[in-house]
Amino acid sequence: MLMVGLTGGIGSGKSAVASRLAVLGAVIIDADQVARDVVAPGTEGLAEVVATFSDRVLDAQGALDRAALGAVVFADAAARRRLEAITHPRVRARTAELAAAAPPDAVVVNDVPLLVEVGLAPTYHLVVVVQTAVATRLARLTHDRGMDRAEAERRIAAQADDARRQAAADVVLTNDGPLDELHAAVDALWHERLVPYERNVRERHAVRPDQVVLTGPDPAWPQQYARLAARIRRAAGADIRVDHIGSTAVPGLAAKDVIDIQLTVSSLAEADGPLAERLADAGFPRLPGDWWDNPRPPGSARWEKRLHGSADPGRPVYLHLRVAGSPGWRYALLMRDHLRADPGQRAAYLQLKRELAASAPDSATYGTLKDPWFDEEHLRAEAWAAQTGWRP
């Protein structure tokens, strides 16, 4: 099962995306509808709302008067928190029930208007944001929904802005054109990413690029890492150290478009325990086989680790599980920090990468041919660490 979070500002066309995904076969969970259901007449949720805010928030038929409730909580942060304490746990519980009832191979899309605002992004395998120009959104709200312009502007201003949504988005669907263009983008997302992603999660298959293609430097890599790290931390279920390592962690350095991440564990036994399955459930299955880092200097015992990948065909990842304080753990952090600090060595490494990518485009050969350079770089980095007092 794949869990997708879908969001967008009011008037962005998020509902059109949800409808298209439903046609394609997704299971849609509408957070707004769930929020209505948990405070419907006769529910414990409505009873608690009335007990907290009095029956002035009810209409003549005994149902919740949303306008009256909004007038109470909109300008009162404490009142809004009391309301959220009543509704949010019930919405989460009902959402979990609906997801659990979906088929095991389902792509479940949770349509959540305030997904970014309430910090839900790490709970999904993928977050899709529908983005539309504010002028277009205002036109839709005033012309199509009959909303007063001042009210439409107030609603838009009360939500996260585009930059904040983009920071949480794995996929941005632009909806400033005709509906058929939006449908085409949704169809491509469904067939090229969501369906194979779901299958990969279910089958515990990680995506591994075979060819070495240098790209970038991409200024979006750190933001992509941040989203991945948030999911990894949530899956780990603990306050655990996660670091962005490798070439995509070094500003200005071209790299394979693969995000390398280091997850710190207390032991390899911890890496082999329930943590491995939790990571796989979150979209980071373990790669089969034995994995280790080449020791520096060569000749000492190999540095064992565990290696996971990404089930997302649109975002390759290598997730290295290394023991805290171990040589391989320290080395990954040292190399990153030295390359960040030394423009000359960064330039030399970039030149080497480009030469090797041109002559040895397969990943295995490419990695092996870099070893001699790293043997020498290790000595330079250790000297730099000693001189600067660097610590991992």
C-alpha positions in Angstrom: 0.0 0.0 0.0 1.2 3.5 -0.8 0.1 6.5 1.2 0.0 9.8 -0.7 -0.7 13.2 0.8 -2.5 15.6 -1.6 -2.7 19.3 -0.7 -3.0 22.7 -2.2 -4.3 26.1 -1.3 -8.0 26.9 -1.5 -9.0 27.4 -5.1 -6.0 25.6 -6.5 -7.9 22.7 -8.1 -6.9 20.0 -5.6 -10.3 18.4 -5.8 -9.9 18.1 -9.6 -6.7 16.2 -9.0 -8.3 13.9 -6.4 -11.2 13.2 -8.8 -8.8 12.2 -11.6 -6.9 10.0 -9.3 -10.1 8.3 -8.2 -10.9 7.6 -11.9 -7.5 6.0 -12.3 -8.0 3.7 -9.3 -6.8 5.5 -6.2 -8.6 5.2 -2.9 -9.4 8.8 -1.9 -9.8 9.8 1.7 -11.2 13.4 1.9 -10.0 15.0 5.2 -12.7 17.6 5.0 -15.4 15.0 4.7 -13.8 13.0 7.6 -13.8 16.2 9.7 -17.5 16.6 9.1 -18.2 13.0 9.9 -16.6 13.0 13.3 -18.8 15.9 14.4 -22.0 14.8 12.7 -25.2 14.7 14.7 -25.2 11.9 17.3 -21.4 11.6 17.5 -19.3 11.9 20.6 -17.3 14.5 18.7 -20.3 16.8 18.3 -21.3 16.3 22.0 -17.8 17.3 23.1 -17.8 20.4 20.9 -21.2 21.5 22.3 -19.9 20.8 25.9 -16.9 23.0 25.2 -18.5 25.9 23.2 -22.2 25.6 24.2 -25.2 25.0 21.9 -24.6 28.4 20.2 -22.6 26.4 17.7 -25.6 24.3 16.6 -28.1 25.2 13.9 -31.9 24.8 14.2 -31.7 21.1 13.3 -29.1 20.3 15.9 -26.2 20.0 13.5 -23.0 21.8 13.8 -23.2 25.4 12.5 -19.7 25.8 11.0 -20.1 29.5 10.5 -21.0 30.0 14.1 -18.2 27.8 15.3 -15.7 29.6 13.0 -16.7 32.9 14.4 -15.8 31.6 17.9 -12.4 30.1 17.1 -11.0 32.0 14.1 -9.7 34.9 16.1 -9.1 33.0 19.4 -6.0 30.8 19.3 -6.9 29.1 22.6 -10.4 28.3 21.5 -9.0 26.9 18.2 -6.6 24.7 20.1 -9.5 23.3 22.2 -11.4 22.6 19.1 -8.4 20.8 17.5 -7.9 18.7 20.6 -11.4 17.4 20.1 -11.4 16.9 16.3 -7.8 16.1 15.3 -7.5 12.8 17.2 -10.9 11.6 15.8 -9.9 12.6 12.3 -6.6 10.7 12.6 -8.4 7.6 14.0 -11.1 7.6 11.3 -8.5 8.2 8.5 -6.5 5.3 9.8 -9.6 3.1 9.7 -10.4 4.1 6.1 -6.8 3.4 5.0 -6.8 0.0 6.8 -9.9 -0.9 4.9 -8.3 -0.3 1.5 -6.9 -3.3 -0.5 -3.3 -4.2 0.3 -2.1 -3.0 -3.1 -4.0 0.3 -3.0 -2.7 3.8 -3.7 -4.4 5.7 -0.9 -4.6 9.4 -1.5 -5.4 11.5 1.6 -6.8 14.9 0.4 -5.8 17.2 3.2 -6.1 21.0 2.7 -3.9 21.9 5.7 -1.4 19.0 5.3 1.6 21.4 5.4 0.2 23.7 8.1 -0.2 20.8 10.6 3.1 19.1 9.7 1.7 15.8 8.3 4.2 15.5 5.3 6.5 12.9 6.9 3.5 10.6 7.5 3.2 9.9 3.7 5.4 8.0 1.2 4.9 11.0 -1.2 3.4 14.5 -1.0 1.7 16.0 -4.0 1.0 19.8 -4.0 -1.4 21.4 -6.5 -0.1 24.9 -7.2 -2.0 27.7 -8.9 -1.4 31.4 -9.3 -3.1 33.5 -6.6 -4.9 35.5 -9.2 -6.4 32.4 -10.7 -7.4 31.1 -7.3 -9.1 34.4 -6.5 -11.0 34.3 -9.7 -12.2 30.7 -9.0 -13.3 31.5 -5.5 -15.2 34.7 -6.5 -16.6 33.7 -9.8 -17.1 29.9 -9.4 -18.0 29.7 -5.7 -19.5 33.2 -5.3 -17.2 34.1 -2.4 -16.7 37.7 -1.5 -13.3 38.8 -2.7 -12.2 40.0 0.8 -13.2 36.7 2.3 -11.3 34.8 -0.5 -8.2 36.9 0.2 -8.5 36.2 3.9 -8.8 32.5 3.3 -5.7 32.4 1.1 -3.7 34.5 3.5 -4.6 32.2 6.4 -3.0 29.2 4.6 0.6 28.3 3.9 2.2 30.2 1.0 3.6 28.6 -2.1 7.2 28.5 -0.9 6.2 26.5 2.3 4.1 24.1 0.3 6.9 23.5 -2.2 9.3 22.7 0.6 7.0 19.9 1.6 6.3 18.7 -2.0 7.8 15.7 -3.7 5.6 16.5 -6.7 4.2 19.9 -7.7 1.3 19.9 -10.2 0.8 23.3 -11.8 -2.9 24.0 -12.5 -2.9 27.3 -14.4 -4.0 25.9 -17.7 -6.9 23.9 -19.1 -8.3 20.8 -17.4 -6.9 18.4 -20.0 -3.4 19.5 -19.2 -3.9 18.9 -15.5 -5.4 15.4 -16.3 -2.4 14.6 -18.5 0.0 15.5 -15.7 -2.0 13.4 -13.2 -2.1 10.5 -15.5 1.7 10.6 -16.0 2.2 10.8 -12.2 -0.1 7.8 -11.7 1.4 5.5 -14.3 5.1 6.5 -14.1 5.5 7.0 -10.4 2.6 6.1 -8.1 1.8 2.6 -9.4 5.4 1.4 -9.6 6.1 3.0 -6.2 3.3 1.1 -4.6 4.5 -2.1 -6.1 8.0 -1.5 -5.0 6.9 -0.8 -1.4 4.8 -4.0 -1.3 7.5 -6.2 -2.9 10.4 -4.6 -0.9 12.2 -3.5 -4.1 14.6 -0.6 -4.1 15.4 1.5 -7.2 19.1 1.4 -8.2 20.4 3.4 -11.2 22.8 1.2 -13.3 24.4 4.0 -15.2 26.5 6.9 -14.0 25.0 10.2 -15.2 26.3 13.3 -13.5 23.9 16.1 -13.0 23.6 19.3 -11.1 24.7 20.8 -8.9 21.0 20.9 -8.0 20.0 23.5 -5.3 16.9 21.3 -4.5 19.0 18.4 -3.2 19.2 19.7 0.4 15.4 20.2 0.5 14.8 16.8 -0.9 17.1 15.3 1.7 15.2 17.2 4.4 11.9 15.6 3.3 13.5 12.1 3.2 15.2 12.5 6.6 11.8 13.5 8.2 10.3 10.2 6.9 13.3 8.2 8.0 13.2 9.7 11.5 9.5 9.0 11.8 10.0 5.4 10.6 12.9 4.9 13.1 10.5 5.8 15.9 13.2 7.4 18.0 15.4 10.5 18.3 18.0 9.2 15.9 20.8 10.9 14.0 20.3 11.3 10.3 22.9 13.0 8.0 23.0 14.1 4.4 26.3 12.7 3.1 27.9 12.1 -0.3 28.3 14.5 -3.3 24.7 15.8 -3.1 25.5 17.1 0.3 28.4 19.3 -1.0 27.2 22.6 -2.4 28.4 23.3 -6.0 29.4 19.7 -6.7 27.9 17.7 -9.6 26.8 14.2 -8.7 24.7 11.3 -9.7 21.1 12.2 -8.9 21.0 9.9 -5.9 20.6 11.2 -2.4 23.0 9.6 0.1 21.8 9.5 3.7 23.5 8.1 6.8 21.4 6.7 9.6 23.3 6.3 12.9 22.6 3.1 14.8 23.9 1.8 18.0 24.9 -1.6 16.5 24.4 -3.7 13.4 22.0 -5.8 15.4 19.8 -2.8 15.8 20.0 -2.3 12.0 19.0 -5.9 11.5 16.0 -5.7 13.9 12.6 -4.2 13.6 14.1 -1.0 12.3 14.8 -2.6 8.9 11.1 -3.5 8.5 9.9 -0.1 9.6 12.2 1.6 7.1 10.9 -0.8 4.3 7.3 0.1 5.2 8.2 3.8 4.9 9.6 3.2 1.4 13.2 2.4 2.1 13.7 -1.3 1.7 17.0 -3.1 2.5 19.2 -3.9 -0.5 20.0 -7.7 -0.5 23.5 -8.9 0.1 26.4 -7.9 2.3 27.6 -4.3 2.2 30.7 -2.6 3.5 32.9 0.4 3.0 36.5 0.1 1.8 38.7 0.9 4.8 41.0 3.9 4.7 43.9 3.2 4.7 43.5 0.0 2.7 44.4 -3.3 4.2 42.5 -3.1 7.5 39.3 -5.0 8.2 36.4 -4.0 6.0 33.9 -1.5 7.5 30.5 -3.3 7.6 27.3 -1.5 7.2 23.7 -2.0 6.1 22.4 -0.5 2.9 18.8 0.4 2.1 17.4 2.1 -1.0 14.3 3.9 -2.1 11.2 2.3 -3.5 10.3 5.6 -5.2 11.2 5.4 -8.9 11.2 9.2 -9.0 13.8 9.7 -6.2 16.7 7.2 -5.9 18.3 7.1 -2.4 21.1 5.2 -0.7 20.5 4.9 3.0 23.6 3.8 4.8 23.1 2.4 8.3 26.4 2.7 10.2 27.3 2.3 13.8 27.9 5.5 15.8 31.6 6.3 16.2 32.6 3.5 13.8 35.4 4.3 11.2 32.9 4.2 8.3 30.5 6.5 10.1 33.2 9.0 10.9 34.7 8.8 7.4 31.5 9.7 5.6 31.1 12.8 7.7 34.7 13.8 7.4 34.8 13.5 3.6 31.7 15.6 3.3 32.9 18.3 5.6 36.4 18.5 4.1 35.0 18.8 0.6 32.7 21.5 1.8 35.6 23.4 3.3 38.3 23.0 0.6 37.3 24.4 -2.9 40.5 23.1 -4.4 39.8 19.5 -3.5 36.2 19.9 -4.4 37.2 21.0 -7.9 39.7 18.1 -8.2 37.1 15.6 -7.2 34.6 17.1 -9.7 37.1 16.7 -12.5 37.8 13.1 -11.5 34.1 12.3 -11.4 33.6 13.8 -14.9 36.5 11.8 -16.4 35.3 8.5 -14.8 31.7 9.0 -15.7 32.7 9.4 -19.3 35.0 6.3 -19.3 33.2 4.0 -16.9 29.5 4.7 -16.9 28.4 1.7 -14.9 28.1 2.3 -11.2 30.3 -0.6 -9.9 33.3 0.3 -12.1 32.8 4.0 -11.4 32.9 3.5 -7.6 36.0 1.2 -7.8 38.0 3.7 -9.9 37.5 6.5 -7.4 39.2 4.5 -4.6 42.8 5.7 -5.2 41.8 9.3 -5.1 39.9 8.7 -1.9 42.9 7.0 -0.3 44.9 10.2 -0.8 41.9 12.4 0.1 41.6 10.6 3.4 45.1 11.6 4.4 44.4 15.2 3.4 41.1 15.3 5.3 42.7 13.8 8.4 45.3 16.5 8.4 42.6 19.1 8.0 40.6 17.6 10.9 43.7 17.7 13.1 44.5 21.3 12.1 40.9 22.6 12.6 39.8 20.5 15.5 37.0 19.0 13.4 34.6 16.6 15.2 31.9 14.5 13.6 
